[in-house]
Amino acid sequence: MTDPGVITRVVLLRHGRTSWNAERRMQGRLDPPLDETGQAQAVEAAPAVAGFRPVALVCSDQARALQTAMAVGEACGLEPRKEPRLRETDVGQWQGLVDTEVEAGWPGGLDRWRSEPAFAPPDGESRVDVAERALPVLRELVGPSEPGAVGDTAVLVAHGGTIGALTCSFLGWPVEHWSSVAPLGNCRWSVLEFRIDRWRLAQWGAGGV
């Protein structure tokens, strides 16, 4: 990957489907690969993401994100750079459990986790924790932007929880509003753009694979 110039657009792509996604099983830091559907989603999304003409491609080092990033890299001629700080939320004792098992063991816990960004599963991370570790990756990549700047595009391939927390934190949204953002589907993306004098959310949930 060549060193990017000024980055004024960032595409944040969620990985393709895994069998655990299909089962509604909590993945967190566990590392199931893409299933056949997820592989097909990545291949189908790759040309559309490559159409943004990225000059940088960074991804979580978990298998599902890396596999998705490899498909994007093949489409745009970039080698993904693995970045551990973009890993998915550590859901602690919930990892490997389906949602009904989580609800049985921790009644009301899932609802709190989905609606309260500062709430963490037992032995896990909150969305606020995730943003604190992932935000420096984005800030290091984009650097300062001067008013009116027009630059290049970077693609970050990560996880739904990470992308949501990173987007809200980067834009400076109050934490109590983070849960108003809808979950990002597999192989869908958000787009952040620097326009005129500030960063803005240009797209959310784009893609249709």
C-alpha positions as CSV (number, residue, x, y, z in Angstrom):
1,M,0.0,0.0,0.0
2,T,1.4,3.4,-1.0
3,D,1.4,6.3,1.5
4,P,-1.9,8.2,1.0
5,G,-2.0,11.9,0.6
6,V,-4.7,14.0,2.3
7,I,-7.7,11.8,3.1
8,T,-11.0,13.6,2.8
9,R,-13.3,10.6,2.4
10,V,-13.4,7.4,4.4
11,V,-15.5,4.3,3.5
12,L,-16.1,2.1,6.5
13,L,-17.2,-1.4,5.3
14,R,-18.6,-4.1,7.5
15,H,-17.4,-7.7,6.8
16,G,-19.4,-10.3,5.1
17,R,-21.6,-12.8,6.8
18,T,-20.3,-15.7,8.9
19,S,-22.3,-18.7,10.0
20,W,-22.4,-17.2,13.5
21,N,-24.1,-14.1,12.1
22,A,-26.7,-16.4,10.6
23,E,-27.2,-18.1,13.9
24,R,-27.4,-14.8,15.9
25,R,-24.4,-16.0,17.9
26,M,-22.2,-13.4,19.6
27,Q,-18.8,-13.3,17.9
28,G,-16.8,-10.5,19.6
29,R,-13.1,-11.4,19.6
30,L,-13.8,-15.0,18.5
31,D,-12.8,-15.6,14.9
32,P,-15.2,-17.5,12.7
33,P,-14.5,-17.0,8.9
34,L,-16.9,-15.9,6.3
35,D,-19.4,-18.5,5.2
36,E,-20.3,-19.1,1.5
37,T,-22.8,-16.3,1.6
38,G,-20.3,-13.9,3.2
39,Q,-17.7,-14.7,0.6
40,A,-20.2,-14.0,-2.1
41,Q,-21.1,-10.7,-0.4
42,A,-17.5,-9.6,-0.2
43,V,-16.9,-10.4,-3.9
44,E,-20.1,-8.6,-4.9
45,A,-19.4,-5.5,-2.8
46,A,-15.7,-5.2,-3.8
47,P,-16.2,-3.5,-7.2
48,A,-18.6,-0.9,-5.7
49,V,-16.1,-0.1,-2.9
50,A,-13.3,-0.1,-5.4
51,G,-15.3,2.5,-7.3
52,F,-14.5,5.0,-4.6
53,R,-10.8,4.8,-5.9
54,P,-9.2,4.3,-2.5
55,V,-5.5,4.9,-2.0
56,A,-5.4,3.2,1.4
57,L,-7.0,0.0,2.7
58,V,-6.9,-0.8,6.4
59,C,-8.7,-3.7,8.2
60,S,-9.3,-5.4,11.4
61,D,-7.0,-8.4,11.8
62,Q,-9.9,-10.8,12.5
63,A,-10.5,-13.4,9.8
64,R,-13.9,-12.2,8.7
65,A,-12.7,-8.6,8.2
66,L,-9.4,-9.6,6.6
67,Q,-11.2,-11.9,4.1
68,T,-13.5,-9.1,3.1
69,A,-10.7,-6.7,2.8
70,M,-8.8,-9.1,0.6
71,A,-11.7,-9.1,-1.9
72,V,-11.7,-5.3,-1.9
73,G,-7.9,-5.3,-2.3
74,E,-8.1,-7.5,-5.4
75,A,-10.7,-5.2,-6.9
76,C,-8.7,-2.0,-6.4
77,G,-5.1,-3.2,-6.4
78,L,-4.3,-2.5,-2.8
79,E,-2.8,-4.7,-0.1
80,P,-4.8,-4.5,3.2
81,R,-3.0,-3.3,6.3
82,K,-4.0,-5.2,9.4
83,E,-4.9,-3.1,12.3
84,P,-5.7,-4.8,15.7
85,R,-7.3,-1.6,17.1
86,L,-10.2,-2.2,14.6
87,R,-11.3,-5.5,16.2
88,E,-14.9,-6.1,17.1
89,T,-16.2,-5.3,20.6
90,D,-15.1,-7.8,23.2
91,V,-18.4,-9.1,24.5
92,G,-16.7,-11.0,27.3
93,Q,-18.8,-13.9,28.8
94,W,-21.3,-13.5,26.0
95,Q,-18.9,-14.6,23.3
96,G,-20.1,-17.8,21.6
97,L,-23.6,-17.6,22.9
98,V,-26.8,-17.0,20.8
99,D,-29.0,-14.1,21.8
100,T,-31.5,-16.3,23.6
101,E,-28.8,-17.7,25.8
102,V,-27.5,-14.3,26.7
103,E,-31.0,-13.2,27.6
104,A,-31.5,-16.3,29.8
105,G,-28.3,-15.7,31.6
106,W,-28.4,-11.9,31.9
107,P,-32.0,-10.8,31.6
108,G,-32.3,-7.4,30.1
109,G,-28.5,-7.3,29.3
110,L,-28.9,-7.3,25.6
111,D,-31.3,-4.4,25.6
112,R,-29.0,-2.4,27.8
113,W,-26.0,-3.2,25.6
114,R,-27.9,-2.1,22.5
115,S,-29.2,1.1,24.0
116,E,-26.5,2.2,26.4
117,P,-23.1,2.9,24.8
118,A,-21.3,3.0,28.1
119,F,-22.7,-0.5,29.2
120,A,-20.3,-3.4,28.9
121,P,-21.1,-7.1,28.9
122,P,-19.5,-9.0,31.9
123,D,-15.7,-9.0,31.3
124,G,-16.2,-7.2,28.0
125,E,-16.0,-3.7,26.4
126,S,-18.6,-1.0,26.0
127,R,-19.1,0.9,22.8
128,V,-17.3,3.8,24.4
129,D,-14.3,1.6,25.1
130,V,-14.3,0.5,21.5
131,A,-14.3,4.0,20.2
132,E,-11.4,5.0,22.5
133,R,-9.2,2.3,21.0
134,A,-10.4,2.6,17.4
135,L,-10.6,6.4,17.0
136,P,-6.8,6.9,16.9
137,V,-6.6,4.7,13.8
138,L,-9.0,7.0,11.9
139,R,-7.4,10.2,13.2
140,E,-3.9,9.0,12.2
141,L,-5.2,8.1,8.8
142,V,-7.0,11.3,7.9
143,G,-4.7,13.8,9.7
144,P,-5.7,17.5,9.7
145,S,-7.9,18.8,6.9
146,E,-7.8,22.4,5.8
147,P,-11.1,24.2,4.9
148,G,-12.0,23.4,1.3
149,A,-9.6,20.5,1.0
150,V,-10.2,17.9,-1.7
151,G,-8.2,14.7,-1.3
152,D,-8.2,11.0,-1.5
153,T,-10.3,8.1,-0.2
154,A,-9.4,5.4,2.4
155,V,-11.3,2.2,3.1
156,L,-11.6,0.7,6.5
157,V,-12.9,-2.8,6.8
158,A,-14.1,-3.7,10.3
159,H,-17.1,-4.8,12.3
160,G,-20.6,-3.5,12.9
161,G,-20.1,-2.5,16.5
162,T,-16.7,-1.0,15.8
163,I,-17.9,1.0,12.8
164,G,-20.9,2.4,14.7
165,A,-18.9,3.5,17.7
166,L,-16.1,4.9,15.5
167,T,-18.5,6.9,13.3
168,C,-20.3,8.5,16.2
169,S,-17.2,9.2,18.2
170,F,-15.3,10.7,15.2
171,L,-18.2,13.0,14.4
172,G,-18.4,14.1,18.0
173,W,-22.0,13.0,18.6
174,P,-23.1,12.9,22.3
175,V,-22.8,9.4,23.6
176,E,-26.5,9.3,24.6
177,H,-27.3,9.6,20.9
178,W,-25.1,6.7,19.6
179,S,-27.9,4.1,19.9
180,S,-30.0,6.0,17.4
181,V,-27.8,4.7,14.5
182,A,-29.3,1.6,13.0
183,P,-27.1,-1.6,12.9
184,L,-25.0,-1.9,9.8
185,G,-25.7,-5.0,7.7
186,N,-23.1,-7.4,6.4
187,C,-21.0,-5.9,3.6
188,R,-22.8,-2.6,3.9
189,W,-20.8,0.6,4.4
190,S,-20.9,4.1,5.7
191,V,-19.1,7.1,4.1
192,L,-17.5,10.0,6.0
193,E,-16.6,13.0,3.9
194,F,-14.8,16.2,4.7
195,R,-16.9,19.0,3.1
196,I,-16.1,22.7,3.3
197,D,-14.9,22.9,6.9
198,R,-15.9,19.7,8.7
199,W,-16.4,15.9,8.5
200,R,-19.9,14.8,7.8
201,L,-21.8,11.5,7.5
202,A,-22.5,11.2,3.8
203,Q,-23.9,7.7,3.7
204,W,-25.0,5.0,6.2
205,G,-26.0,1.4,5.3
206,A,-25.1,1.8,1.7
207,G,-24.8,-1.3,-0.6
208,G,-27.3,-3.9,-1.3
209,V,-25.6,-7.3,-1.3
